[in-house]
Amino acid sequence: MAAASAEAQTASPVGQLNDQTQPRTDPAVAAKPADPVRVGPLALWATEMAARGITFDVNIYDFYQANPTMGLRPGEQSNSAYFVLSMTADMQRIAGISGGTINFTQTFFGLVRNLNMAADIGDTTVGYQPPYNPNFARLSLFTYQQKLLDDRLVVEVGRTHPDRYYGLPPCNSINSCFQDMFYFNAGFTSPLYGVWGANVAYKLSPTTYIQAGAFSVNPNTNGLSGYDFGYERLAGAVVMTEIGRKTDFTQEAYPGRVSLTGFYNTADHEDNFKTALGRSKGLFPGDPVLQKSGTSGVVLTASQTVWRADGGREADNPHPASVSVYTGTGYAFDPTIPIRFNSFAGILLQSPDQSRPNDTYGLKANWQRINANYADFLADANFISGGSGAPFSRDKFIFEANAHIDIGAGVILEPVVQYVVNPNSFFNPYTARRPKDGVYGGFTLVVPLGTLLGLAPG
């Protein structure tokens, strides 16, 4: 999601989102020509502005989801559209500051239906859990970025988000390719809800890097606009570190990527251990909700191409028909938080039709284990709400089919279907209902409006 000057870069540097699997503000996710071409009604004006150092882009992401047979209240639907407007100021052209850029992104929300969908589903992992978007707009990015040492060192500071840099998704579906450990344990806000932060990344080689950063933890930030700084509650900070390696088909016949990410969240969180009376803390009036300070964990993200239809002979083909396998596996060192372990693994068929190089089709399985004390809490919360209080399984499984389909003119459709076994009620624990196994379905529609208008190069 980190925006960068498409005019100045020849490849996506470390410290920027160079993956196509989640909403982003930078359309330059791969190498760009030295003199990019814009086509559209605003192309001439945008090209003139780019020559002066100012570039623009607009992307639209529409998220739809439904739970026909699974969850706490099956048969519900939701929709939310994100209109993501971005601007980048190249400080070399504007002020003679080599390697400096100012990045700005504003998100507007529209076509919002059913803000209660997370509570209808209940589960932590199913589909794309839509952020609670009660406001019309949100500041997503406002940073100063400086490249040094021949662009090997990248420093960025301002209003940003850790998911622009860390544990980038290895799969090709915005709707379902996210790691719960980051959002529920590390304390990430919703993806386009910027927080104060700083990140430093260094390229050890053209394919390997290290990076570290710190980002504010702001509970309940979804109710704010991003500009009302005085109303933002600072609960702590999440400190992130990562080492990784990534290659593509221009570098290796069978490319892959791997990253090891560590996090430590300094904020207090509710301790789910049981009281001596056998009651979960906070369930009844007068029960203390004990707090524990700090939590940590690690996440391994990896993908590897294992087969090519051409056997690697077409070295100049950036999108060969191929198969890759991937995983995202995280472990929490803390037994007092909800999620102890989360691992997904999948297989991806890429560019099976060479006339449609951007199409992919995938299968994925996800296994999540919640901590024992959190499973007890969910059962107790269900009981005092009038439910059976039956034990919740610590283990949940999700089986998924997904696709990434290029409709044309850069418009992408990403459908996903899942079957869930042993869902939990994380987003709605105080209910007499029990979450049901069943089917979830949804899609993401991505429209590169900036490219279609000529604001950004195609």
VEXDREN-2710 file (C-alpha; in Angstrom, 1 decimal):
% VEXDREN-2710
k/r/px/py/pz
1/MET/0.0/0.0/0.0
2/ALA/2.9/2.4/0.2
3/ALA/2.8/4.9/-2.6
4/ALA/6.0/5.6/-4.5
5/SER/7.0/7.6/-7.6
6/ALA/6.4/5.3/-10.6
7/GLU/8.5/7.6/-12.7
8/ALA/11.7/7.3/-10.7
9/GLN/11.7/3.6/-9.8
10/THR/12.8/0.7/-11.9
11/ALA/11.7/-2.0/-9.5
12/SER/9.7/-2.1/-6.3
13/PRO/12.1/-1.4/-3.5
14/VAL/12.1/-3.0/-0.1
15/GLY/9.9/-1.1/2.3
16/GLN/7.1/-0.8/-0.3
17/LEU/4.2/-3.0/-1.0
18/ASN/5.2/-4.9/-4.1
19/ASP/2.5/-7.5/-4.0
20/GLN/-0.9/-7.6/-5.8
21/THR/-2.9/-9.4/-3.1
22/GLN/-4.4/-6.6/-1.1
23/PRO/-5.7/-3.1/-1.5
24/ARG/-2.9/-0.8/-2.5
25/THR/-2.3/2.8/-3.4
26/ASP/0.6/2.2/-5.7
27/PRO/-0.2/0.7/-9.1
28/ALA/3.5/0.1/-9.7
29/VAL/3.8/-3.4/-8.4
30/ALA/6.4/-4.5/-10.9
31/ALA/9.1/-2.9/-13.0
32/LYS/8.0/0.2/-14.9
33/PRO/9.5/1.6/-18.1
34/ALA/11.8/4.6/-17.7
35/ASP/9.3/6.7/-19.6
36/PRO/5.8/5.4/-18.7
37/VAL/3.0/6.0/-21.1
38/ARG/-0.5/7.2/-20.0
39/VAL/-3.6/6.7/-22.1
40/GLY/-6.9/8.3/-21.3
41/PRO/-8.7/11.7/-21.1
42/LEU/-6.4/13.0/-18.4
43/ALA/-3.2/11.6/-19.8
44/LEU/-1.7/14.8/-21.2
45/TRP/-2.3/16.8/-17.9
46/ALA/-1.1/13.9/-15.8
47/THR/2.1/13.6/-17.8
48/GLU/2.8/17.3/-17.5
49/MET/2.2/17.1/-13.7
50/ALA/4.5/14.0/-13.5
51/ALA/7.3/16.0/-15.2
52/ARG/6.9/18.5/-12.4
53/GLY/7.1/15.8/-9.8
54/ILE/3.4/15.2/-8.9
55/THR/1.7/11.9/-9.7
56/PHE/-1.8/10.7/-9.0
57/ASP/-3.8/7.5/-9.0
58/VAL/-7.3/6.2/-8.2
59/ASN/-8.2/2.6/-7.4
60/ILE/-11.6/1.2/-6.5
61/TYR/-12.1/-2.0/-4.5
62/ASP/-15.6/-3.4/-4.0
63/PHE/-15.9/-6.2/-1.4
64/TYR/-19.0/-8.4/-1.3
65/GLN/-19.5/-11.3/1.0
66/ALA/-22.3/-13.7/2.1
67/ASN/-22.6/-16.6/4.6
68/PRO/-25.5/-18.7/3.1
69/THR/-25.1/-21.6/5.6
70/MET/-22.3/-20.8/8.1
71/GLY/-21.8/-18.6/11.1
72/LEU/-24.0/-17.2/13.9
73/ARG/-26.7/-15.8/11.6
74/PRO/-26.5/-17.6/8.2
75/GLY/-28.0/-16.0/5.1
76/GLU/-26.7/-12.5/5.5
77/GLN/-24.9/-10.3/2.9
78/SER/-22.6/-7.2/3.0
79/ASN/-20.9/-4.9/0.7
80/SER/-18.3/-2.1/0.9
81/ALA/-16.6/-0.1/-1.8
82/TYR/-13.3/1.7/-1.2
83/PHE/-12.3/4.6/-3.4
84/VAL/-8.6/5.0/-2.9
85/LEU/-7.1/8.3/-4.1
86/SER/-3.3/8.7/-3.9
87/MET/-0.8/11.4/-4.7
88/THR/3.0/11.3/-4.7
89/ALA/5.4/14.2/-4.7
90/ASP/8.9/13.5/-6.0
91/MET/11.1/15.8/-4.0
92/GLN/14.0/15.5/-6.4
93/ARG/12.0/17.3/-9.1
94/ILE/10.2/19.7/-6.7
95/ALA/13.0/20.7/-4.3
96/GLY/16.2/18.9/-5.5
97/ILE/16.1/16.4/-2.6
98/SER/17.4/13.2/-4.2
99/GLY/15.5/10.1/-3.2
100/GLY/12.8/11.9/-1.2
101/THR/9.1/11.5/-1.8
102/ILE/5.9/12.6/0.0
103/ASN/3.1/10.1/-0.1
104/PHE/-0.6/10.8/0.5
105/THR/-3.6/8.5/0.3
106/GLN/-7.2/9.3/1.1
107/THR/-9.9/6.5/1.2
108/PHE/-13.6/7.2/0.7
109/PHE/-16.2/4.5/1.5
110/GLY/-19.4/3.9/-0.4
111/LEU/-22.0/1.3/-1.3
112/VAL/-21.8/0.2/2.3
113/ARG/-24.3/-2.4/3.3
114/ASN/-24.6/-4.3/6.7
115/LEU/-22.0/-2.9/9.0
116/ASN/-22.9/-5.8/11.3
117/MET/-21.6/-8.6/9.0
118/ALA/-18.7/-9.4/11.3
119/ALA/-21.1/-10.2/14.1
120/ASP/-23.4/-12.1/11.7
121/ILE/-20.4/-14.4/10.8
122/GLY/-18.7/-14.3/14.2
123/ASP/-15.6/-16.1/13.2
124/THR/-12.1/-14.6/13.1
125/THR/-10.9/-16.0/9.8
126/VAL/-13.8/-16.5/7.4
127/GLY/-13.6/-14.6/4.2
128/TYR/-12.7/-10.9/4.3
129/GLN/-13.8/-9.5/7.7
130/PRO/-15.0/-6.0/6.6
131/PRO/-13.8/-3.1/8.7
132/TYR/-16.4/-1.2/10.5
133/ASN/-16.6/1.9/8.2
134/PRO/-19.1/4.3/9.8
135/ASN/-17.4/7.3/8.4
136/PHE/-17.4/8.6/4.8
137/ALA/-13.6/9.0/4.6
138/ARG/-10.3/8.0/6.2
139/LEU/-6.8/9.3/5.9
140/SER/-4.8/6.2/4.9
141/LEU/-1.3/7.4/4.2
142/PHE/0.7/10.6/4.7
143/THR/4.4/9.9/4.9
144/TYR/7.8/11.2/4.0
145/GLN/10.1/8.6/2.4
146/GLN/13.8/8.9/1.9
147/LYS/16.0/6.6/-0.1
148/LEU/19.7/6.5/0.6
149/LEU/22.8/4.5/-0.4
150/ASP/21.8/4.0/-4.0
151/ASP/18.2/3.2/-2.9
152/ARG/19.3/0.3/-0.8
153/LEU/18.2/2.0/2.4
154/VAL/14.6/3.2/2.6
155/VAL/13.3/5.2/5.6
156/GLU/9.6/6.1/5.8
157/VAL/7.8/8.0/8.6
158/GLY/4.3/9.5/9.2
159/ARG/0.8/8.1/9.0
160/THR/1.2/4.7/7.6
161/HIS/0.4/1.0/8.4
162/PRO/2.6/-2.0/9.2
163/ASP/0.8/-4.2/6.6
164/ARG/2.4/-2.1/3.9
165/TYR/5.8/-3.6/4.8
166/TYR/5.5/-6.9/6.8
167/GLY/4.3/-10.4/6.1
168/LEU/3.1/-9.5/2.6
169/PRO/0.5/-12.0/1.5
170/PRO/1.8/-14.9/-0.6
171/CYS/-1.5/-15.7/-2.3
172/ASN/-3.6/-14.0/-4.9
173/SER/-6.9/-13.2/-3.3
174/ILE/-7.6/-10.0/-1.4
175/ASN/-10.7/-11.5/0.0
176/SER/-9.1/-14.2/2.1
177/CYS/-5.3/-13.9/2.1
178/PHE/-4.5/-12.4/5.5
179/GLN/-2.7/-13.6/8.6
180/ASP/-4.8/-13.4/11.8
181/MET/-1.7/-13.2/14.0
182/PHE/-1.1/-9.7/12.7
183/TYR/-4.6/-8.3/13.2
184/PHE/-5.7/-10.0/16.4
185/ASN/-2.3/-10.5/18.2
186/ALA/0.0/-7.8/16.9
187/GLY/-2.9/-5.3/17.0
188/PHE/-3.0/-4.1/13.4
189/THR/-5.8/-1.7/12.6
190/SER/-7.9/-2.2/9.4
191/PRO/-5.7/-2.1/6.3
192/LEU/-6.5/1.4/5.1
193/TYR/-6.7/3.0/8.6
194/GLY/-3.3/4.7/9.0
195/VAL/-1.5/5.0/12.3
196/TRP/1.6/6.8/13.3
197/GLY/4.7/4.8/12.4
198/ALA/8.2/4.6/11.0
199/ASN/10.0/1.9/9.1
200/VAL/13.6/1.4/8.0
201/ALA/14.4/-1.2/5.3
202/TYR/17.8/-2.2/3.9
203/LYS/18.6/-4.3/0.9
204/LEU/21.4/-6.7/1.6
205/SER/21.4/-7.8/-2.0
206/PRO/19.0/-7.5/-5.0
207/THR/16.9/-10.3/-3.5
208/THR/17.4/-10.1/0.3
209/TYR/16.5/-7.5/2.8
210/ILE/16.0/-6.7/6.5
211/GLN/13.7/-4.2/8.0
212/ALA/12.4/-2.9/11.4
213/GLY/9.7/-0.5/12.4
214/ALA/7.4/0.8/15.2
215/PHE/3.7/1.7/14.8
216/SER/1.2/3.1/17.2
217/VAL/-1.6/0.9/18.6
218/ASN/-4.9/2.9/18.5
219/PRO/-8.0/0.9/19.7
220/ASN/-11.3/1.8/18.1
221/THR/-9.7/3.9/15.4
222/ASN/-12.3/2.9/12.9
223/GLY/-14.6/5.5/14.3
224/LEU/-12.2/8.3/13.5
225/SER/-11.3/10.2/10.3
226/GLY/-7.5/10.0/10.7
227/TYR/-7.2/13.8/11.0
228/ASP/-8.7/14.1/14.5
229/PHE/-5.3/13.4/16.2
230/GLY/-6.4/14.8/19.6
231/TYR/-9.1/12.2/19.9
232/GLU/-7.0/9.2/19.1
233/ARG/-6.2/6.9/22.1
234/LEU/-2.6/5.7/22.1
235/ALA/-2.5/2.3/23.9
236/GLY/1.0/1.3/23.0
237/ALA/3.2/0.4/20.1
238/VAL/3.8/-2.6/18.0
239/VAL/7.5/-3.2/17.1
240/MET/8.1/-5.2/13.9
241/THR/11.2/-6.8/12.5
242/GLU/11.6/-8.9/9.3
243/ILE/14.2/-10.6/7.2
244/GLY/13.3/-11.9/3.8
245/ARG/14.2/-12.9/0.3
246/LYS/12.1/-12.6/-2.9
247/THR/12.7/-13.3/-6.5
248/ASP/10.6/-13.3/-9.7
249/PHE/10.7/-14.9/-13.1
250/THR/13.1/-12.3/-14.4
251/GLN/15.7/-13.5/-11.8
252/GLU/15.1/-17.2/-11.4
253/ALA/13.4/-19.9/-13.5
254/TYR/11.6/-21.1/-10.3
255/PRO/11.3/-18.1/-8.1
256/GLY/10.1/-17.9/-4.6
257/ARG/9.9/-15.7/-1.5
258/VAL/10.3/-16.2/2.2
259/SER/10.1/-13.8/5.1
260/LEU/10.4/-14.3/8.9
261/THR/8.5/-11.6/10.8
262/GLY/8.6/-11.0/14.6
263/PHE/6.3/-8.6/16.5
264/TYR/6.0/-7.3/20.0
265/ASN/2.9/-5.3/21.0
266/THR/3.5/-3.2/24.2
267/ALA/-0.2/-2.5/24.8
268/ASP/-2.3/-4.1/27.6
269/HIS/-4.8/-6.8/26.6
270/GLU/-7.5/-8.7/28.4
271/ASP/-6.2/-11.8/30.2
272/ASN/-8.5/-14.7/29.5
273/PHE/-7.3/-17.0/32.3
274/LYS/-10.0/-18.3/34.6
275/THR/-10.7/-17.1/38.1
276/ALA/-10.4/-19.3/41.2
277/LEU/-14.3/-19.5/41.1
278/GLY/-14.2/-21.0/37.7
279/ARG/-15.7/-17.9/36.0
280/SER/-14.2/-16.0/33.1
281/LYS/-13.1/-12.6/34.2
282/GLY/-15.5/-9.8/33.3
283/LEU/-18.5/-12.1/32.5
284/PHE/-20.4/-11.0/35.6
285/PRO/-20.9/-7.6/37.2
286/GLY/-18.1/-7.0/39.7
287/ASP/-15.7/-9.5/38.0
288/PRO/-12.4/-7.8/37.3
289/VAL/-11.1/-7.8/33.7
290/LEU/-7.5/-8.4/34.4
291/GLN/-5.0/-6.9/32.0
292/LYS/-1.7/-8.3/30.8
293/SER/1.0/-6.0/29.3
294/GLY/2.6/-7.0/26.1
295/THR/2.4/-9.9/23.7
296/SER/4.6/-11.3/20.9
297/GLY/4.8/-13.8/18.1
298/VAL/6.4/-14.8/14.9
299/VAL/5.1/-15.3/11.4
300/LEU/6.7/-17.3/8.5
301/THR/5.5/-16.4/5.0
302/ALA/6.7/-18.3/2.0
303/SER/5.9/-19.3/-1.6
304/GLN/7.8/-21.3/-4.2
305/THR/7.3/-22.1/-7.8
306/VAL/7.5/-25.9/-8.3
307/TRP/6.4/-26.4/-11.9
308/ARG/6.6/-24.6/-15.2
309/ALA/4.9/-25.7/-18.4
310/ASP/8.0/-24.6/-20.4
311/GLY/10.4/-26.3/-18.1
312/GLY/12.2/-22.9/-17.6
313/ARG/13.2/-22.6/-21.2
314/GLU/11.4/-19.3/-21.9
315/ALA/13.6/-17.1/-19.7
316/ASP/12.1/-13.9/-21.1
317/ASN/8.5/-14.8/-20.2
318/PRO/7.5/-12.9/-17.0
319/HIS/4.2/-14.9/-16.7
320/PRO/4.8/-18.5/-17.7
321/ALA/2.2/-21.2/-17.0
322/SER/3.3/-22.4/-13.6
323/VAL/2.3/-23.9/-10.3
324/SER/3.4/-22.5/-6.9
325/VAL/2.8/-23.5/-3.3
326/TYR/2.7/-21.1/-0.4
327/THR/2.1/-20.8/3.3
328/GLY/1.6/-18.3/6.1
329/THR/2.2/-19.7/9.5
330/GLY/2.2/-17.8/12.8
331/TYR/2.7/-18.7/16.5
332/ALA/2.0/-16.7/19.6
333/PHE/4.2/-17.0/22.7
334/ASP/1.4/-15.7/24.9
335/PRO/-1.3/-18.1/26.3
336/THR/-3.5/-15.2/27.5
337/ILE/-4.6/-13.9/24.1
338/PRO/-7.2/-15.5/21.8
339/ILE/-5.1/-17.0/19.0
340/ARG/-2.2/-19.4/19.7
341/PHE/-1.5/-20.7/16.2
342/ASN/-2.6/-20.0/12.6
343/SER/-1.4/-21.7/9.5
344/PHE/-2.6/-21.7/5.9
345/ALA/-1.2/-23.5/2.9
346/GLY/-2.2/-23.5/-0.7
347/ILE/-1.5/-24.2/-4.3
348/LEU/-1.8/-21.7/-7.1
349/LEU/-2.1/-22.3/-10.9
350/GLN/-0.7/-19.2/-12.6
351/SER/-1.3/-18.1/-16.2
352/PRO/-2.7/-21.4/-17.5
353/ASP/-3.9/-19.6/-20.7
354/GLN/-0.9/-17.6/-22.0
355/SER/-3.3/-15.2/-23.7
356/ARG/-4.5/-14.3/-20.2
357/PRO/-1.3/-14.0/-18.2
358/ASN/-2.8/-12.4/-15.1
359/ASP/-5.3/-15.2/-14.4
360/THR/-4.7/-17.5/-11.4
361/TYR/-6.7/-20.3/-9.7
362/GLY/-6.1/-21.6/-6.3
363/LEU/-6.9/-24.0/-3.5
364/LYS/-6.1/-23.3/0.2
365/ALA/-6.6/-24.9/3.6
366/ASN/-6.4/-22.9/6.9
367/TRP/-5.9/-24.4/10.4
368/GLN/-6.3/-22.1/13.4
369/ARG/-5.9/-23.0/17.1
370/ILE/-7.2/-20.7/19.8
371/ASN/-5.8/-20.7/23.4
372/ALA/-7.6/-23.0/25.8
373/ASN/-8.6/-20.2/28.1
374/TYR/-10.2/-18.3/25.3
375/ALA/-12.2/-21.4/24.3
376/ASP/-13.5/-21.5/27.9
377/PHE/-14.3/-17.8/27.7
378/LEU/-16.4/-18.3/24.6
379/ALA/-18.3/-21.2/26.1
380/ASP/-19.0/-19.2/29.3
381/ALA/-20.1/-16.1/27.3
382/ASN/-22.5/-18.3/25.4
383/PHE/-23.9/-19.9/28.6
384/ILE/-24.7/-16.6/30.4
385/SER/-26.3/-15.3/27.2
386/GLY/-28.8/-18.1/27.3
387/GLY/-27.0/-20.7/25.2
388/SER/-25.9/-24.2/26.0
389/GLY/-22.4/-23.3/27.1
390/ALA/-21.1/-26.3/25.3
391/PRO/-17.3/-26.4/24.8
392/PHE/-15.8/-24.7/21.8
393/SER/-13.3/-26.6/19.8
394/ARG/-9.8/-25.1/19.9
395/ASP/-9.2/-26.1/16.3
396/LYS/-10.9/-24.6/13.2
397/PHE/-10.4/-25.6/9.6
398/ILE/-11.3/-23.7/6.4
399/PHE/-11.1/-25.2/2.9
400/GLU/-11.1/-22.7/0.1
401/ALA/-11.2/-22.3/-3.7
402/ASN/-10.3/-18.9/-5.2
403/ALA/-9.5/-17.2/-8.5
404/HIS/-7.9/-14.0/-9.8
405/ILE/-9.5/-13.2/-13.2
406/ASP/-8.5/-10.4/-15.5
407/ILE/-11.8/-9.1/-17.0
408/GLY/-10.0/-6.6/-19.2
409/ALA/-8.7/-3.1/-19.2
410/GLY/-7.0/-3.9/-15.9
411/VAL/-10.2/-4.7/-14.1
412/ILE/-9.8/-7.7/-11.8
413/LEU/-12.5/-10.0/-10.3
414/GLU/-11.4/-12.2/-7.3
415/PRO/-14.1/-14.8/-6.3
416/VAL/-13.7/-17.0/-3.2
417/VAL/-15.7/-19.9/-1.8
418/GLN/-15.0/-21.5/1.6
419/TYR/-16.3/-24.3/3.7
420/VAL/-15.7/-23.8/7.5
421/VAL/-15.5/-26.5/10.2
422/ASN/-15.7/-25.5/13.9
423/PRO/-16.0/-21.7/13.5
424/ASN/-15.8/-19.5/16.6
425/SER/-17.8/-16.5/17.8
426/PHE/-14.9/-14.0/18.2
427/PHE/-16.8/-11.0/16.9
428/ASN/-20.0/-11.7/18.8
429/PRO/-19.2/-13.9/21.9
430/TYR/-22.2/-12.7/24.0
431/THR/-24.9/-14.5/22.1
432/ALA/-27.0/-17.6/22.7
433/ARG/-26.4/-18.7/19.1
434/ARG/-23.8/-21.2/18.2
435/PRO/-21.7/-20.7/15.1
436/LYS/-22.6/-23.3/12.4
437/ASP/-20.3/-25.1/10.0
438/GLY/-21.0/-24.2/6.4
439/VAL/-20.3/-22.2/3.2
440/TYR/-19.1/-18.7/2.8
441/GLY/-18.8/-16.9/-0.5
442/GLY/-17.6/-13.5/-1.7
443/PHE/-15.6/-11.5/-4.3
444/THR/-13.5/-8.5/-4.7
445/LEU/-13.8/-6.3/-7.8
446/VAL/-10.7/-4.1/-8.5
447/VAL/-11.0/-1.2/-10.9
448/PRO/-7.8/0.8/-11.7
449/LEU/-9.7/4.0/-12.4
450/GLY/-6.5/6.1/-12.4
451/THR/-5.1/4.0/-15.3
452/LEU/-8.3/4.1/-17.2
453/LEU/-8.5/7.9/-16.9
454/GLY/-4.8/8.4/-17.8
455/LEU/-3.7/9.5/-14.4
456/ALA/-1.4/6.5/-14.0
457/PRO/0.5/4.6/-16.6
458/GLY/-0.9/1.2/-17.7
END
